């Protein structure tokens, strides 16, 4: 059995640009994460209208660092 860390929702993402930028930064810093989109063609994007573009998930121990990175890019 592998020692996999449990992921949880850390931040909501507004669009694909934010997702790609966060993905690039977190990969550079070797922070494990996943990006989950609310886009679902079966429902014609209803979830995206209600819940936003998607969210970023990661282990809890990275929460503060990820939020700080996100807040920093939001200021620019």
VEXMIMAR-395253 format. One record per residue: x, y, z of N, C-alpha, C, O in turn; residue in one letter. Coordinates in steps of 0.1 Angstrom, whole numbers, plus 5000, padded with zeros to 4 digits. Example, Ala and Ser with C-alpha at 12.3 -4.5 7.8 and 13.67 -1.06 7.14 Angstrom:
BEGIN
513249435078512349555078513249675078514249675085A/512849785071513749895071512950005079513450115080S/
***
This chain:
BEGIN
500849885000500050005000500950125000501850135008X/500650224991501450344990500950445001499850445005X/501850545004501550645014500950765006501750865004X/499750765002499150874994498550975004497750935013X/498751105001498151205009496751235004496451224993X/495851265014494551295011494451435006494951525012X/493751454995493551584989492151644994491251574996X/492151774995490851844998490851974990491852024986X/489652024989489452154981490152264989489952285001X/490952344982491752454988491152584983490852674992X/491052604970490552734965489652704953489752604946X/488752794950487852794938488652864927489352964930X/488452824915489152884904488052944894487052884892X/488353064889487353134881487453094866486453104859X/488653054862488753024847489952944845490752904854X/490152904832491252814828492552884830493552824833X/492653014827493853094829494353074843495553044845X/493553104853493953084867494452944870495452924877X/493652844865494052704867495452674861496252614868X/495652724849496952694843498152764850499152704852X/497852884854498952964862499252894875500352874878X/498152864883498452794895499052654893499952624901X/498652584883499252454880500752464877501552394883X/501152564869502552594866503352624879504452574881X/502852714887503552754899503752644909504752624914X/502652564911502652454921503552344916504252284924X/503552324903504552224897505952264899506752184903X/506252394897507552444899508052424913509252394916X/507152444923507452424937507252284942507452254954X/506952194933506752054936505752034947505851954956X/504652104946503452094956502452004949501952044939X/502151894955501151804949499751864949499351934959X/499051854938497751914937496951854925497551784917X/495751894924494851854913493951964910493552044919X/493551974898492552074894491352004889491451914880X/490252034894488951974891488052084885487752184890X/487552054872486652144866485252114868484851994870X/484352214867482952184869482252174855481052164854X/483152174845482652154831482152014829482951914831X/480951994825480351864822479451874810478351934811X/479851824799479051834787477651774788476751814780X/477551674796476251604798475151704802474051694798X/475551794811474551884816474652024810474052124815X/475452034799475552164792476052284799475752394797X/476952254809477652364816476852424828477152524833X/475752354832474952404843475752414856475652514863X/476552314858477352314871478352434871478552494881X/478852464859479852574858479152704861479752794868X/477952724857477252844860476952854875477052964880X/476652744881476252744895477452744904477452814915X/478552674901479652644910480952714906481952704913X/481052784894482252844890482952744881482452634877X/484152784876484952704867485452574872485352474866X/485852584885486452464891487152494904486952604910X/487952404908488752424921490052344921490252254913X/490952394930492252334931492152254945491752304955X/492652124944492752044956494152004959494951994949X/494451984971495851954976495751904990494751914997X/496851844995496951805009496851935018497252035015X/496151915029495852025039497152095043497152215045X/498252025044499452095049500052205039500852285043X/499552205027499952305017498952425016499152515008X/497852415024496752515023497252655023496952735014X/497952695034498352835036499252885025499152995020X/500152795020501052835010500352854996500652944989X/499452764993498652774981497752904981497652974971X/497152924992496253044993497153174992496753274985X/498353174998499253294996499653314982499653424977X/499953204975500353214961499153264953499253354944X/497953214955496753254948496453404950496153474941X/496553444963496353584966497353674959496953784955X/498553624958499653704952499353724937499453834932X/498853624930498653634916497353714914497153774903X/496453714923495153784922495453944922494754014916X/496453974929496854124931497454174918497354294916X/497954094909498654134897497754154886498154194875X/
***
